[in-house]
Amino acid sequence: MKNRTVLKFGLIIYILLVGILPFYPVTATSVDGLKTSDAYHTFIAGGTHPEAVLWLDPVATIEGWENRIQWNVVENLFWQNTTDPDFPMLPQLATNYSWEDFLTVVVDLRQNVTFHDGTPFNASAVKWNFDRLAYLISQGLGSSITEAFFVPAVIFLGIPGVDISWFNLSKVMIPIINNTEVVNNSQIKFHLNVPFEPFPSTLITLPSGIISPTAHAAYNETLIGIDVQKLVSTGPFKFVSHSVVTLETILVRNDEYWQDPAYISDLIFSYFQDESTMYLAMSTGAIDFLHTPGPDFTLYENSLCDILYGPPNPSYFSLVAMIEHNVNNTLRKAISHAVDYDYYINDYLEGKVVRIENVIMEGFDYHNPNVQTPRYNLTYARQLLISEGIAPPAASTWTDQDWIDRAEINPLVSLNFTYIAGVMDIQYQILSNDLKDIGFELNADGLTTEQYLGAVYNPGIRSTLDLLYIDWGWADTDPGPYLLLMYMADAFMNFPFYNDSAIENAIWGAFLSGNETEKQGIYDYIAASIHEDCPYIYLFQEQFNYIISSEWTGMELRIGEQYFYTLYKKPVEQPIAAIPGYSLYIIVLISIGTIAIAAKNRFKKK
């Protein structure tokens, strides 16, 4: 009787296991989540204004989407790791550099690297690129960034061992590089005209990007425009096409990349005619990425998106230049104190950016937060206008509404504001409302993207403007080159035509000084002095603020860049019940069967 009872019990458990275990939920990770270059995945980054992509040439690139194409296709000898707070310069196509003497830099090159067209990367290819860069610069071609390859000759007069007698000082700016020399296939020398300790940092700039001398042989003396539809380098992605008709730039994975191939097989930059359509595409999963979206994106946020934040970004900041020819120092001071920066940053931009504290912004070396740009102070701005005779004495009794009425009926001052129509309209409206509070009229000068770029980068046109909205940035954390580009009298990027010889000499003094304490003191003086003159309305620095599909991970928060090589899809956890369930069922069944047989044999013995 006991024997039958044990067997019946074993049979009942057997039936239960057969009925239940196959449906028991067991969680496993799908292999789709593994980072493998064999996977086929398309990644789409959203943007606007494909017509702003004019060049496929590292020497000429200045616009945001041109930059994003370059960063994913073209490589440099060195790159700057902006994910590290110390911003170290790291090898890329080079492996090392050393100073042979104070005018010679030797660079060791990476071996076994090929361009996308199969051309070997070697010292001859590097020389071709820098010879081409020197020629294009000599012809006045290329972007404003190429100014990084020049320094004022006058500061090297009388320095022992430096002979610049051959140079025509009337040209003012002397090229840093004299020539390049091929030592062997894996080593090249840069011979300099003048001793310039920061020279290696110029090798991380976009104009120093290395392209294939074979694929671009026809362009050794001309720029590569978008009409060429060809860009061949060594990077993780290959350029395929750019179209303002299909509103796409298409890149594909470089399967022969000298590092592991990217996980993304197709990288597409998809352009939209307006931001609301772009935001809707992001929120519905039609695209995977947005760079620094505006505040309106919050209307579309959902669980399909992740927001990545980071520290302030010195490589992307917003300013309003007040052109000195037309807006004097008194007007600049009044305007800079009439802007409600807190509203602009906290309400309009929802605190996703930070206020620029001074001309040596956060993220630059020698930044001092105690030296601050003008703050919102209507009382000061209005009193300044009264004391300088721009507003009548009776204005001391005006109400806020009186100042606004004066701006709308008979403005104290009337100025034009130049910006990209359809992109910066809100910036214009905010600034216009702010200036009404001091009786000023601000007239809209909305341009197309092409017209705006022509106004920004043509000094002759720029000099005729009043206020000019600027988004700009700088890749190096040394403030010296950046300050020279923005504040030296003849500098191309000196948007307000600022001219102060004392400041210019101070910048050079700090730049060339080897004493860190002295440098900090000089830079503090520079920031405070420029603050007093207020040549810009200093708005904000962007924080890293990327919107990315929640399916993806591995995004490096590199300042000013969108570098998609490191991205891959997150591992996907899902129920995979059948195989693990039956495996568990078989194990338990065998165990119970064994127990039942053992029990039966025991009863027989008894």
Buried (B, 14 or more C-beta within 10 A) or exposed (E): EEBEEBBEBBEEBBEEBEEEBEEBEBEEEEEEBEBEBEBEBEBBBBBBBBBBBBBBBBBBBBBBBBBBBBBBBBBBBBBBBBBEEEBEBEBBBBBEBEEEEBBBBBBBBBEEBBBBEEBBBBBEBBBBBBBBBBBBBEEEBBBBBBBBBBBBBEBBEEEEEBEBEEBEEEEBBBBBBBEBBBEEBBBBBBBBBBBBEBBBBBBBBBBBBBBBBBBBEEBEEBBBEBEBEBBBBBBBBBBBEBBEEEBBBBBBBBEEBBEEBBBBBBBBBBBBEEBEEBBBBBBEBBBBBBBBBBBEBEEBBEEBBBBEEBBBBBBBBBBBBBBBEBBEBBBBBBBBBBBBBEBBBBEBBEEBBBBBBBBBBBBBBBBBEEBBBBEBEBEBBBBBBBEBEBBEEEBEEBEEEEBBBBBEEEBBBEBBBBBBBBBBEBBBEBBBBBBBBBBBBBBBBBBBBEBBBEBBBEEEEBEEBBBBBBBBBBBBBBBBBBBBBBBBEEBBBBBBBBBBEEBBEBBBBBBBBEEEEEBBBBBBBBBBBBBEBBBBBBBBBBBBBBBBBEBBBBBBBBBBBBBBBBBBBBEEEEEBBEEBBBEBBEEBBEEBEEBBEEBBEEBEEE
